[in-house]
Amino acid sequence: MSTIIAGHRGVAGTHPENTLVSIQAAKQLGLNWVEVDVQPTKDGVLVVGHDHTINRCSNSKGRIDEFTLEELRQFDFGSWKASQFKDEKIMTLDELLQYCHENSLNLNIEVKVDRHDAEYVVSLLSAQFQASDINPNQLLISSFSREIMLALFQANLGIRLGVLGNRLNNRLLSTIEQVKAFSCHLNYRWLTQKHIRILRERGVEIWCYTVNNPKSFKHLQQVDAIFTDYPQRFTD
């Protein structure tokens, strides 16, 4: 089995995470998969970003859902990583889907929520996918939120679902069964041979995060995919 190498937030080790320039770097490295995080703005636009605030990855502060897209566009999401990325803008999911469609890039979308209403966020996702030209087979949607996963299953989007967790347990297995998950995404540090056997028996793919050293993960050749900030370490 050849393990898929998926760029974590693009190529987050060397580029400003979750930006277009980071996604482009993944494509240039020859990757077929990238992973990003999405969440809604104040005016209901899904944008690409991991943290619920922009404090760490921009030149401003505040929660994403307390800014409109127009307001977020004023900020620099690149300079925090390196001066060469100055003025990199926040990316909308719509822009990312278009890029992936045009460049035949597969996309794992992690839905980030804390105080958000799950059904509202899923309704935004549904509208976005219906308006996009991207092939649903290029997409995989995941979330740590059980509420999001159940709402995604109910929405019947025709897109594969991946249940996210830190380590495999009965609650995760229950969610996997309820949403007929394609994959289970786990912290590689806690993956055991028993977990692999349990998921294989259920026909569920195993994707692990965030593996940045090929020598640090003894089950590397036994899983279907890994997410990494440094894909070049696995492809060289």
Solvent accessible surface area in square Angstrom, and as a share of the most:
residue,aa,sasa,rsa
1,M,132,0.59
2,S,104,0.67
3,T,20,0.12
4,I,57,0.29
5,I,30,0.15
6,A,0,0.00
7,G,0,0.00
8,H,20,0.09
9,R,35,0.13
10,G,0,0.00
11,V,1,0.01
12,A,13,0.10
13,G,15,0.15
14,T,58,0.34
15,H,38,0.17
16,P,0,0.00
17,E,17,0.08
18,N,6,0.03
19,T,5,0.03
20,L,65,0.32
21,V,36,0.21
22,S,0,0.00
23,I,0,0.00
24,Q,61,0.27
25,A,8,0.06
26,A,0,0.00
27,K,72,0.31
28,Q,151,0.67
29,L,72,0.36
30,G,54,0.52
31,L,8,0.04
32,N,101,0.52
33,W,18,0.06
34,V,0,0.00
35,E,8,0.04
36,V,0,0.00
37,D,1,0.00
38,V,0,0.00
39,Q,1,0.01
40,P,3,0.02
41,T,5,0.03
42,K,134,0.57
43,D,79,0.41
44,G,20,0.19
45,V,45,0.26
46,L,5,0.02
47,V,0,0.00
48,V,4,0.02
49,G,10,0.10
50,H,49,0.22
51,D,38,0.20
52,H,39,0.17
53,T,49,0.28
54,I,4,0.02
55,N,74,0.38
56,R,109,0.40
57,C,19,0.11
58,S,13,0.09
59,N,103,0.53
60,S,29,0.19
61,K,152,0.64
62,G,26,0.25
63,R,41,0.15
64,I,4,0.02
65,D,25,0.13
66,E,95,0.43
67,F,35,0.14
68,T,37,0.22
69,L,33,0.17
70,E,129,0.58
71,E,77,0.35
72,L,0,0.00
73,R,68,0.25
74,Q,123,0.55
75,F,37,0.15
76,D,14,0.07
77,F,16,0.07
78,G,0,0.00
79,S,45,0.29
80,W,87,0.31
81,K,71,0.30
82,A,33,0.26
83,S,99,0.64
84,Q,145,0.64
85,F,17,0.07
86,K,133,0.56
87,D,75,0.39
88,E,36,0.16
89,K,82,0.35
90,I,5,0.03
91,M,5,0.02
92,T,9,0.05
93,L,0,0.00
94,D,73,0.38
95,E,70,0.32
96,L,0,0.00
97,L,1,0.00
98,Q,81,0.36
99,Y,34,0.13
100,C,0,0.00
101,H,74,0.33
102,E,116,0.52
103,N,43,0.22
104,S,85,0.55
105,L,0,0.00
106,N,32,0.17
107,L,0,0.00
108,N,1,0.01
109,I,0,0.00
110,E,15,0.07
111,V,3,0.02
112,K,31,0.13
113,V,35,0.20
114,D,79,0.41
115,R,147,0.54
116,H,31,0.14
117,D,89,0.46
118,A,17,0.13
119,E,132,0.59
120,Y,98,0.37
121,V,0,0.00
122,V,7,0.04
123,S,58,0.38
124,L,36,0.18
125,L,0,0.00
126,S,19,0.12
127,A,61,0.48
128,Q,31,0.14
129,F,24,0.10
130,Q,149,0.66
131,A,84,0.65
132,S,24,0.15
133,D,105,0.55
134,I,11,0.06
135,N,74,0.38
136,P,64,0.40
137,N,111,0.57
138,Q,26,0.12
139,L,1,0.01
140,L,0,0.00
141,I,0,0.00
142,S,1,0.00
143,S,2,0.01
144,F,109,0.45
145,S,20,0.13
146,R,56,0.20
147,E,105,0.47
148,I,0,0.00
149,M,1,0.01
150,L,54,0.27
151,A,15,0.12
152,L,2,0.01
153,F,69,0.29
154,Q,141,0.62
155,A,42,0.33
156,N,127,0.65
157,L,41,0.20
158,G,62,0.59
159,I,17,0.08
160,R,80,0.29
161,L,15,0.08
162,G,0,0.00
163,V,3,0.02
164,L,12,0.06
165,G,6,0.06
166,N,76,0.39
167,R,113,0.41
168,L,13,0.06
169,N,74,0.38
170,N,127,0.65
171,R,150,0.55
172,L,21,0.11
173,L,25,0.12
174,S,49,0.31
175,T,5,0.03
176,I,6,0.03
177,E,135,0.60
178,Q,79,0.35
179,V,2,0.01
180,K,156,0.66
181,A,12,0.09
182,F,56,0.23
183,S,0,0.00
184,C,0,0.00
185,H,1,0.00
186,L,1,0.01
187,N,24,0.13
188,Y,21,0.08
189,R,163,0.59
190,W,106,0.37
191,L,10,0.05
192,T,59,0.34
193,Q,96,0.43
194,K,124,0.52
195,H,26,0.12
196,I,9,0.05
197,R,125,0.46
198,I,26,0.13
199,L,0,0.00
200,R,92,0.34
201,E,117,0.52
202,R,124,0.45
203,G,68,0.65
204,V,8,0.04
205,E,49,0.22
206,I,0,0.00
207,W,2,0.01
208,C,0,0.00
209,Y,40,0.15
210,T,35,0.20
211,V,0,0.00
212,N,43,0.22
213,N,73,0.37
214,P,47,0.29
215,K,189,0.80
216,S,56,0.36
217,F,9,0.04
218,K,178,0.75
219,H,10,0.04
220,L,25,0.12
221,Q,124,0.55
222,Q,67,0.30
223,V,0,0.00
224,D,19,0.10
225,A,0,0.00
226,I,0,0.00
227,F,5,0.02
228,T,0,0.00
229,D,24,0.13
230,Y,57,0.22
231,P,0,0.00
232,Q,46,0.20
233,R,121,0.44
234,F,37,0.16
235,T,66,0.38
236,D,155,0.80
